[in-house]
Amino acid sequence: MTGRIDLLLNNAGGMWDRAQLTDEGLEAGFAANHLAHFLLTSRLMPLLERTAARAPAG
């Protein structure tokens, strides 16, 4: 576990040869390529904001 995050870069994705649904009924490509990035970022946002608040001005 880390106490700070200075940079978050969401860069991943996948493609499948046919449509697949998740257990929640979402298309798997949409869930992996879009919703997963949103979820990760929203979960890390408090730590990103705390890190930015402690950064020196400049």
PyMOL Python script that loads the backbone (N, CA, C, O; Angstrom):
from pymol import cmd

cmd.read_pdbstr("""\
ATOM      1  N   MET A   1       0.847  -1.182   0.000  1.00  0.00           N
ATOM      2  CA  MET A   1       0.000   0.000   0.000  1.00  0.00           C
ATOM      3  C   MET A   1       0.885   1.235   0.000  1.00  0.00           C
ATOM      4  O   MET A   1       1.951   1.245   0.615  1.00  0.00           O
ATOM      5  N   THR A   2       0.452   2.248  -0.674  1.00  0.00           N
ATOM      6  CA  THR A   2       1.220   3.484  -0.767  1.00  0.00           C
ATOM      7  C   THR A   2       0.428   4.628  -0.151  1.00  0.00           C
ATOM      8  O   THR A   2      -0.800   4.590  -0.082  1.00  0.00           O
ATOM      9  N   GLY A   3       1.141   5.627   0.286  1.00  0.00           N
ATOM     10  CA  GLY A   3       0.502   6.774   0.895  1.00  0.00           C
ATOM     11  C   GLY A   3       0.297   7.943  -0.056  1.00  0.00           C
ATOM     12  O   GLY A   3      -0.242   8.981   0.327  1.00  0.00           O
ATOM     13  N   ARG A   4       0.734   7.764  -1.309  1.00  0.00           N
ATOM     14  CA  ARG A   4       0.570   8.854  -2.277  1.00  0.00           C
ATOM     15  C   ARG A   4       0.548   8.304  -3.695  1.00  0.00           C
ATOM     16  O   ARG A   4       1.107   7.246  -3.985  1.00  0.00           O
ATOM     17  N   ILE A   5      -0.106   9.047  -4.558  1.00  0.00           N
ATOM     18  CA  ILE A   5      -0.085   8.773  -5.997  1.00  0.00           C
ATOM     19  C   ILE A   5       0.129  10.111  -6.680  1.00  0.00           C
ATOM     20  O   ILE A   5      -0.696  11.016  -6.554  1.00  0.00           O
ATOM     21  N   ASP A   6       1.225  10.239  -7.399  1.00  0.00           N
ATOM     22  CA  ASP A   6       1.533  11.470  -8.093  1.00  0.00           C
ATOM     23  C   ASP A   6       0.946  11.521  -9.500  1.00  0.00           C
ATOM     24  O   ASP A   6       0.709  12.604 -10.035  1.00  0.00           O
ATOM     25  N   LEU A   7       0.715  10.376 -10.092  1.00  0.00           N
ATOM     26  CA  LEU A   7       0.233  10.324 -11.466  1.00  0.00           C
ATOM     27  C   LEU A   7      -0.574   9.050 -11.652  1.00  0.00           C
ATOM     28  O   LEU A   7      -0.173   7.980 -11.194  1.00  0.00           O
ATOM     29  N   LEU A   8      -1.702   9.167 -12.320  1.00  0.00           N
ATOM     30  CA  LEU A   8      -2.503   7.997 -12.671  1.00  0.00           C
ATOM     31  C   LEU A   8      -2.726   8.027 -14.171  1.00  0.00           C
ATOM     32  O   LEU A   8      -3.277   8.987 -14.710  1.00  0.00           O
ATOM     33  N   LEU A   9      -2.300   6.983 -14.832  1.00  0.00           N
ATOM     34  CA  LEU A   9      -2.456   6.867 -16.277  1.00  0.00           C
ATOM     35  C   LEU A   9      -3.243   5.596 -16.553  1.00  0.00           C
ATOM     36  O   LEU A   9      -2.739   4.491 -16.352  1.00  0.00           O
ATOM     37  N   ASN A  10      -4.465   5.753 -17.009  1.00  0.00           N
ATOM     38  CA  ASN A  10      -5.307   4.600 -17.356  1.00  0.00           C
ATOM     39  C   ASN A  10      -5.092   4.295 -18.830  1.00  0.00           C
ATOM     40  O   ASN A  10      -5.518   5.053 -19.701  1.00  0.00           O
ATOM     41  N   ASN A  11      -4.424   3.175 -19.100  1.00  0.00           N
ATOM     42  CA  ASN A  11      -4.124   2.826 -20.484  1.00  0.00           C
ATOM     43  C   ASN A  11      -4.144   1.315 -20.629  1.00  0.00           C
ATOM     44  O   ASN A  11      -3.110   0.653 -20.535  1.00  0.00           O
ATOM     45  N   ALA A  12      -5.315   0.789 -20.857  1.00  0.00           N
ATOM     46  CA  ALA A  12      -5.448  -0.645 -21.081  1.00  0.00           C
ATOM     47  C   ALA A  12      -6.754  -0.886 -21.819  1.00  0.00           C
ATOM     48  O   ALA A  12      -7.662  -0.055 -21.770  1.00  0.00           O
ATOM     49  N   GLY A  13      -6.847  -1.975 -22.474  1.00  0.00           N
ATOM     50  CA  GLY A  13      -8.076  -2.285 -23.183  1.00  0.00           C
ATOM     51  C   GLY A  13      -7.993  -3.677 -23.777  1.00  0.00           C
ATOM     52  O   GLY A  13      -6.944  -4.321 -23.763  1.00  0.00           O
ATOM     53  N   GLY A  14      -9.093  -4.113 -24.285  1.00  0.00           N
ATOM     54  CA  GLY A  14      -9.145  -5.436 -24.891  1.00  0.00           C
ATOM     55  C   GLY A  14     -10.239  -5.508 -25.927  1.00  0.00           C
ATOM     56  O   GLY A  14     -11.161  -4.692 -25.948  1.00  0.00           O
ATOM     57  N   MET A  15     -10.120  -6.494 -26.781  1.00  0.00           N
ATOM     58  CA  MET A  15     -11.136  -6.752 -27.806  1.00  0.00           C
ATOM     59  C   MET A  15     -11.399  -8.249 -27.841  1.00  0.00           C
ATOM     60  O   MET A  15     -10.494  -9.057 -27.636  1.00  0.00           O
ATOM     61  N   TRP A  16     -12.607  -8.594 -28.095  1.00  0.00           N
ATOM     62  CA  TRP A  16     -12.993  -9.987 -28.208  1.00  0.00           C
ATOM     63  C   TRP A  16     -13.591 -10.219 -29.580  1.00  0.00           C
ATOM     64  O   TRP A  16     -14.066  -9.279 -30.217  1.00  0.00           O
ATOM     65  N   ASP A  17     -13.575 -11.452 -30.040  1.00  0.00           N
ATOM     66  CA  ASP A  17     -14.097 -11.753 -31.374  1.00  0.00           C
ATOM     67  C   ASP A  17     -15.615 -11.885 -31.399  1.00  0.00           C
ATOM     68  O   ASP A  17     -16.216 -11.962 -32.470  1.00  0.00           O
ATOM     69  N   ARG A  18     -16.233 -11.912 -30.224  1.00  0.00           N
ATOM     70  CA  ARG A  18     -17.710 -11.946 -30.165  1.00  0.00           C
ATOM     71  C   ARG A  18     -18.164 -11.233 -28.894  1.00  0.00           C
ATOM     72  O   ARG A  18     -17.408 -11.108 -27.930  1.00  0.00           O
ATOM     73  N   ALA A  19     -19.385 -10.779 -28.911  1.00  0.00           N
ATOM     74  CA  ALA A  19     -19.931 -10.073 -27.748  1.00  0.00           C
ATOM     75  C   ALA A  19     -20.103 -11.044 -26.585  1.00  0.00           C
ATOM     76  O   ALA A  19     -20.579 -12.167 -26.753  1.00  0.00           O
ATOM     77  N   GLN A  20     -19.703 -10.583 -25.405  1.00  0.00           N
ATOM     78  CA  GLN A  20     -19.859 -11.369 -24.190  1.00  0.00           C
ATOM     79  C   GLN A  20     -20.497 -10.473 -23.143  1.00  0.00           C
ATOM     80  O   GLN A  20     -20.230  -9.272 -23.104  1.00  0.00           O
ATOM     81  N   LEU A  21     -21.318 -11.038 -22.313  1.00  0.00           N
ATOM     82  CA  LEU A  21     -21.951 -10.285 -21.242  1.00  0.00           C
ATOM     83  C   LEU A  21     -21.322 -10.654 -19.906  1.00  0.00           C
ATOM     84  O   LEU A  21     -20.954 -11.804 -19.666  1.00  0.00           O
ATOM     85  N   THR A  22     -21.209  -9.645 -19.039  1.00  0.00           N
ATOM     86  CA  THR A  22     -20.752  -9.897 -17.680  1.00  0.00           C
ATOM     87  C   THR A  22     -21.918 -10.459 -16.873  1.00  0.00           C
ATOM     88  O   THR A  22     -23.046 -10.519 -17.361  1.00  0.00           O
ATOM     89  N   ASP A  23     -21.645 -10.864 -15.647  1.00  0.00           N
ATOM     90  CA  ASP A  23     -22.717 -11.353 -14.773  1.00  0.00           C
ATOM     91  C   ASP A  23     -23.760 -10.274 -14.511  1.00  0.00           C
ATOM     92  O   ASP A  23     -24.916 -10.578 -14.214  1.00  0.00           O
ATOM     93  N   GLU A  24     -23.347  -9.008 -14.623  1.00  0.00           N
ATOM     94  CA  GLU A  24     -24.268  -7.883 -14.401  1.00  0.00           C
ATOM     95  C   GLU A  24     -25.078  -7.548 -15.650  1.00  0.00           C
ATOM     96  O   GLU A  24     -25.952  -6.683 -15.601  1.00  0.00           O
ATOM     97  N   GLY A  25     -24.802  -8.216 -16.761  1.00  0.00           N
ATOM     98  CA  GLY A  25     -25.537  -7.984 -17.998  1.00  0.00           C
ATOM     99  C   GLY A  25     -24.937  -6.899 -18.880  1.00  0.00           C
ATOM    100  O   GLY A  25     -25.580  -6.436 -19.822  1.00  0.00           O
ATOM    101  N   LEU A  26     -23.707  -6.491 -18.581  1.00  0.00           N
ATOM    102  CA  LEU A  26     -23.036  -5.476 -19.388  1.00  0.00           C
ATOM    103  C   LEU A  26     -22.189  -6.143 -20.457  1.00  0.00           C
ATOM    104  O   LEU A  26     -21.711  -7.262 -20.267  1.00  0.00           O
ATOM    105  N   GLU A  27     -22.005  -5.467 -21.571  1.00  0.00           N
ATOM    106  CA  GLU A  27     -21.115  -5.984 -22.606  1.00  0.00           C
ATOM    107  C   GLU A  27     -19.693  -5.949 -22.054  1.00  0.00           C
ATOM    108  O   GLU A  27     -19.258  -4.913 -21.550  1.00  0.00           O
ATOM    109  N   ALA A  28     -18.969  -7.048 -22.136  1.00  0.00           N
ATOM    110  CA  ALA A  28     -17.674  -7.198 -21.468  1.00  0.00           C
ATOM    111  C   ALA A  28     -16.636  -6.201 -21.962  1.00  0.00           C
ATOM    112  O   ALA A  28     -15.848  -5.696 -21.162  1.00  0.00           O
ATOM    113  N   GLY A  29     -16.614  -5.907 -23.247  1.00  0.00           N
ATOM    114  CA  GLY A  29     -15.656  -4.933 -23.772  1.00  0.00           C
ATOM    115  C   GLY A  29     -15.890  -3.549 -23.201  1.00  0.00           C
ATOM    116  O   GLY A  29     -14.935  -2.864 -22.834  1.00  0.00           O
ATOM    117  N   PHE A  30     -17.136  -3.126 -23.121  1.00  0.00           N
ATOM    118  CA  PHE A  30     -17.478  -1.830 -22.530  1.00  0.00           C
ATOM    119  C   PHE A  30     -17.102  -1.789 -21.054  1.00  0.00           C
ATOM    120  O   PHE A  30     -16.566  -0.794 -20.567  1.00  0.00           O
ATOM    121  N   ALA A  31     -17.388  -2.873 -20.353  1.00  0.00           N
ATOM    122  CA  ALA A  31     -17.071  -2.926 -18.925  1.00  0.00           C
ATOM    123  C   ALA A  31     -15.566  -2.847 -18.694  1.00  0.00           C
ATOM    124  O   ALA A  31     -15.115  -2.110 -17.817  1.00  0.00           O
ATOM    125  N   ALA A  32     -14.788  -3.593 -19.467  1.00  0.00           N
ATOM    126  CA  ALA A  32     -13.341  -3.622 -19.273  1.00  0.00           C
ATOM    127  C   ALA A  32     -12.660  -2.355 -19.769  1.00  0.00           C
ATOM    128  O   ALA A  32     -11.738  -1.858 -19.121  1.00  0.00           O
ATOM    129  N   ASN A  33     -13.095  -1.828 -20.897  1.00  0.00           N
ATOM    130  CA  ASN A  33     -12.399  -0.707 -21.535  1.00  0.00           C
ATOM    131  C   ASN A  33     -12.848   0.663 -21.048  1.00  0.00           C
ATOM    132  O   ASN A  33     -12.124   1.642 -21.229  1.00  0.00           O
ATOM    133  N   HIS A  34     -14.013   0.758 -20.439  1.00  0.00           N
ATOM    134  CA  HIS A  34     -14.526   2.063 -20.015  1.00  0.00           C
ATOM    135  C   HIS A  34     -14.883   2.088 -18.525  1.00  0.00           C
ATOM    136  O   HIS A  34     -14.373   2.918 -17.773  1.00  0.00           O
ATOM    137  N   LEU A  35     -15.743   1.193 -18.115  1.00  0.00           N
ATOM    138  CA  LEU A  35     -16.212   1.225 -16.728  1.00  0.00           C
ATOM    139  C   LEU A  35     -15.110   0.895 -15.732  1.00  0.00           C
ATOM    140  O   LEU A  35     -15.088   1.455 -14.636  1.00  0.00           O
ATOM    141  N   ALA A  36     -14.203   0.005 -16.085  1.00  0.00           N
ATOM    142  CA  ALA A  36     -13.122  -0.352 -15.162  1.00  0.00           C
ATOM    143  C   ALA A  36     -12.213   0.838 -14.894  1.00  0.00           C
ATOM    144  O   ALA A  36     -11.772   1.034 -13.761  1.00  0.00           O
ATOM    145  N   HIS A  37     -11.925   1.635 -15.921  1.00  0.00           N
ATOM    146  CA  HIS A  37     -11.093   2.829 -15.742  1.00  0.00           C
ATOM    147  C   HIS A  37     -11.790   3.836 -14.828  1.00  0.00           C
ATOM    148  O   HIS A  37     -11.169   4.436 -13.950  1.00  0.00           O
ATOM    149  N   PHE A  38     -13.088   4.005 -15.052  1.00  0.00           N
ATOM    150  CA  PHE A  38     -13.860   4.935 -14.218  1.00  0.00           C
ATOM    151  C   PHE A  38     -13.857   4.476 -12.761  1.00  0.00           C
ATOM    152  O   PHE A  38     -13.657   5.285 -11.855  1.00  0.00           O
ATOM    153  N   LEU A  39     -14.077   3.187 -12.535  1.00  0.00           N
ATOM    154  CA  LEU A  39     -14.108   2.665 -11.173  1.00  0.00           C
ATOM    155  C   LEU A  39     -12.751   2.819 -10.489  1.00  0.00           C
ATOM    156  O   LEU A  39     -12.684   3.270  -9.345  1.00  0.00           O
ATOM    157  N   LEU A  40     -11.679   2.450 -11.173  1.00  0.00           N
ATOM    158  CA  LEU A  40     -10.348   2.582 -10.595  1.00  0.00           C
ATOM    159  C   LEU A  40     -10.053   4.030 -10.237  1.00  0.00           C
ATOM    160  O   LEU A  40      -9.584   4.312  -9.135  1.00  0.00           O
ATOM    161  N   THR A  41     -10.323   4.951 -11.159  1.00  0.00           N
ATOM    162  CA  THR A  41     -10.056   6.368 -10.914  1.00  0.00           C
ATOM    163  C   THR A  41     -10.890   6.896  -9.759  1.00  0.00           C
ATOM    164  O   THR A  41     -10.375   7.630  -8.916  1.00  0.00           O
ATOM    165  N   SER A  42     -12.157   6.542  -9.704  1.00  0.00           N
ATOM    166  CA  SER A  42     -13.011   7.049  -8.625  1.00  0.00           C
ATOM    167  C   SER A  42     -12.565   6.504  -7.265  1.00  0.00           C
ATOM    168  O   SER A  42     -12.667   7.209  -6.260  1.00  0.00           O
ATOM    169  N   ARG A  43     -12.078   5.278  -7.217  1.00  0.00           N
ATOM    170  CA  ARG A  43     -11.594   4.712  -5.960  1.00  0.00           C
ATOM    171  C   ARG A  43     -10.277   5.347  -5.518  1.00  0.00           C
ATOM    172  O   ARG A  43     -10.017   5.460  -4.320  1.00  0.00           O
ATOM    173  N   LEU A  44      -9.443   5.764  -6.475  1.00  0.00           N
ATOM    174  CA  LEU A  44      -8.150   6.364  -6.148  1.00  0.00           C
ATOM    175  C   LEU A  44      -8.212   7.880  -5.995  1.00  0.00           C
ATOM    176  O   LEU A  44      -7.244   8.487  -5.537  1.00  0.00           O
ATOM    177  N   MET A  45      -9.325   8.504  -6.367  1.00  0.00           N
ATOM    178  CA  MET A  45      -9.429   9.960  -6.338  1.00  0.00           C
ATOM    179  C   MET A  45      -9.140  10.571  -4.967  1.00  0.00           C
ATOM    180  O   MET A  45      -8.452  11.590  -4.917  1.00  0.00           O
ATOM    181  N   PRO A  46      -9.617  10.021  -3.859  1.00  0.00           N
ATOM    182  CA  PRO A  46      -9.272  10.619  -2.565  1.00  0.00           C
ATOM    183  C   PRO A  46      -7.759  10.666  -2.320  1.00  0.00           C
ATOM    184  O   PRO A  46      -7.248  11.664  -1.811  1.00  0.00           O
ATOM    185  N   LEU A  47      -7.054   9.615  -2.669  1.00  0.00           N
ATOM    186  CA  LEU A  47      -5.602   9.595  -2.495  1.00  0.00           C
ATOM    187  C   LEU A  47      -4.927  10.577  -3.452  1.00  0.00           C
ATOM    188  O   LEU A  47      -3.978  11.256  -3.060  1.00  0.00           O
ATOM    189  N   LEU A  48      -5.387  10.663  -4.672  1.00  0.00           N
ATOM    190  CA  LEU A  48      -4.847  11.638  -5.623  1.00  0.00           C
ATOM    191  C   LEU A  48      -5.044  13.066  -5.108  1.00  0.00           C
ATOM    192  O   LEU A  48      -4.141  13.896  -5.211  1.00  0.00           O
ATOM    193  N   GLU A  49      -6.216  13.345  -4.559  1.00  0.00           N
ATOM    194  CA  GLU A  49      -6.502  14.688  -4.045  1.00  0.00           C
ATOM    195  C   GLU A  49      -5.654  15.013  -2.818  1.00  0.00           C
ATOM    196  O   GLU A  49      -5.172  16.137  -2.681  1.00  0.00           O
ATOM    197  N   ARG A  50      -5.468  14.039  -1.925  1.00  0.00           N
ATOM    198  CA  ARG A  50      -4.603  14.275  -0.758  1.00  0.00           C
ATOM    199  C   ARG A  50      -3.159  14.529  -1.182  1.00  0.00           C
ATOM    200  O   ARG A  50      -2.498  15.409  -0.629  1.00  0.00           O
ATOM    201  N   THR A  51      -2.675  13.781  -2.139  1.00  0.00           N
ATOM    202  CA  THR A  51      -1.311  13.967  -2.642  1.00  0.00           C
ATOM    203  C   THR A  51      -1.167  15.361  -3.247  1.00  0.00           C
ATOM    204  O   THR A  51      -0.178  16.046  -2.989  1.00  0.00           O
ATOM    205  N   ALA A  52      -2.134  15.782  -4.041  1.00  0.00           N
ATOM    206  CA  ALA A  52      -2.063  17.099  -4.676  1.00  0.00           C
ATOM    207  C   ALA A  52      -2.113  18.210  -3.649  1.00  0.00           C
ATOM    208  O   ALA A  52      -1.454  19.236  -3.819  1.00  0.00           O
ATOM    209  N   ALA A  53      -2.881  18.027  -2.584  1.00  0.00           N
ATOM    210  CA  ALA A  53      -2.990  19.066  -1.551  1.00  0.00           C
ATOM    211  C   ALA A  53      -1.678  19.250  -0.809  1.00  0.00           C
ATOM    212  O   ALA A  53      -1.400  20.346  -0.321  1.00  0.00           O
ATOM    213  N   ARG A  54      -0.861  18.199  -0.711  1.00  0.00           N
ATOM    214  CA  ARG A  54       0.417  18.271  -0.014  1.00  0.00           C
ATOM    215  C   ARG A  54       1.579  18.685  -0.920  1.00  0.00           C
ATOM    216  O   ARG A  54       2.694  18.891  -0.440  1.00  0.00           O
ATOM    217  N   ALA A  55       1.329  18.809  -2.216  1.00  0.00           N
ATOM    218  CA  ALA A  55       2.405  19.137  -3.165  1.00  0.00           C
ATOM    219  C   ALA A  55       2.799  20.608  -3.020  1.00  0.00           C
ATOM    220  O   ALA A  55       1.951  21.457  -2.743  1.00  0.00           O
ATOM    221  N   PRO A  56       4.065  20.901  -3.204  1.00  0.00           N
ATOM    222  CA  PRO A  56       4.502  22.294  -3.152  1.00  0.00           C
ATOM    223  C   PRO A  56       3.892  23.096  -4.298  1.00  0.00           C
ATOM    224  O   PRO A  56       3.711  22.577  -5.400  1.00  0.00           O
ATOM    225  N   ALA A  57       3.585  24.337  -4.038  1.00  0.00           N
ATOM    226  CA  ALA A  57       3.020  25.213  -5.075  1.00  0.00           C
ATOM    227  C   ALA A  57       4.080  25.483  -6.124  1.00  0.00           C
ATOM    228  O   ALA A  57       5.270  25.575  -5.823  1.00  0.00           O
ATOM    229  N   GLY A  58       3.633  25.607  -7.341  1.00  0.00           N
ATOM    230  CA  GLY A  58       4.625  25.934  -8.348  1.00  0.00           C
ATOM    231  C   GLY A  58       4.228  25.473  -9.632  1.00  0.00           C
ATOM    232  O   GLY A  58       4.952  25.665 -10.608  1.00  0.00           O
TER     233      GLY A  58
END
""", "prot")
cmd.dss("prot")
cmd.show_as("cartoon", "prot")
cmd.util.cbc("prot")
cmd.orient("prot")
